[in-house]
Amino acid sequence: SAMEPAKAPPPHEKIAEALLRWYAANRRDLPWRRRRDPYAIWVAEVMLQQTRVETVIPYYERFLARFPTLQDLATAPLEEVLKVWEGLGYYARARHLHRAARTLVQEYGGSFPQTLSEWRRLPGVGSYIAAAVLSIAFGQDLPAIDGNGVRVLARLFAVEEDPRRPAGRRRLEALAERLLPRGQAGDFNQALMDLGATLCTPKAPRCSACPLQAFCAAFRQGDPEAFPVRAPRRSLPHYDVTAGVIQDGDRVLIAQRPLEGMLGGLWEFPGGKVEPGESLEECLKRELREELGIEVEVLEPMMTLRHAYTHMRITLHVFRCRWMGGTLQPIGCADARWVRIEELDRYPFPNTDRQIVERLKAEGVPERDDLLPWRSGPESGFSIIQGER
Ligand code: SF4
């Protein structure tokens, strides 16, 4: 009988082969790749959301040194977790990670679930993280495509839709699903990430060194930077926000943000968003009344800070304030405390408020006693909500 000619593998198999060969020789040596521990891989993937690898590495190493196992994380107080996370941003990630660790210990006896649906029920775990952990730590055949992988696929197939829109996302998912080499999903997913991070970069991709050049539609078309396609996006809203620095000698008043919501559980200098028609000064007085039940006089401006979050930009106007009356009570916040300036470093702050802390530390204790109308010992009219823990 006639010999069947060896069938050439279809191009999508060649793509995966070329990618895996390149990955075997060029994979980045990242700390979370040194062991196949689902806990470590999960922590790394959570940190890597919205954050660059170089930024994550020192945080990851500190986090794993402080909380080496799932049990260590689950039994730690939230404030300690936030403290280690401080500076990394997107603090909901840390709160969710902590809550999910407790769920795993309480409901799974400290083991890790093996299905997408169970993972996705954990706080803060979306389909990407679930698929990344299951493919990398457990070898399941699931595509997990991060921002780097999205860029590579969008270029490889010259995808015309914006991947941030549902149609574009579905198209990329379908492409990833087709390319995925069975039994090697973890390496495939990480290879796409690495290729996007090192060669197929947002600007000036190094196509001449790329293992996928022969298959790449964007390269053939001559302008890889045109992909991923970006539909025009709305500009971010901007808000003016105020914050008050109220000092009593070497102590300063700080408040803890409500535990849920943006920057939840972090500490800050109290204040809030300016309402339409309101002056900065009126805003600050109103906010301190609503949040803490105190009356203040707004003194001189101290700093002006600008910051961009994912969904808005703010200008933070920081003023020194003088306490005029009222009894401190945490009405619109989780907690409020007088804290010595040298002890502020123990509390987790968002980046903007951290800059105020640095300024206060640099200034030292002010040589002025006009900030409080009455100087106080601890037994005076101030209520300190919760003592030092
Ligand atoms: Fe990216 Fe260029 Fe490689 Fe295409 S050939 S995948 S554009 S680096």
Boltz pocket constraint, residues with backbone or C-beta under 6 A from the ligand:
constraints:
  - pocket:
      binder: B
      contacts: [[A, 152], [A, 155], [A, 156], [A, 199], [A, 200], [A, 201], [A, 205], [A, 206], [A, 207], [A, 208], [A, 210], [A, 211], [A, 212], [A, 213], [A, 216], [A, 217], [A, 218], [A, 219], [A, 224]]
      max_distance: 6.0
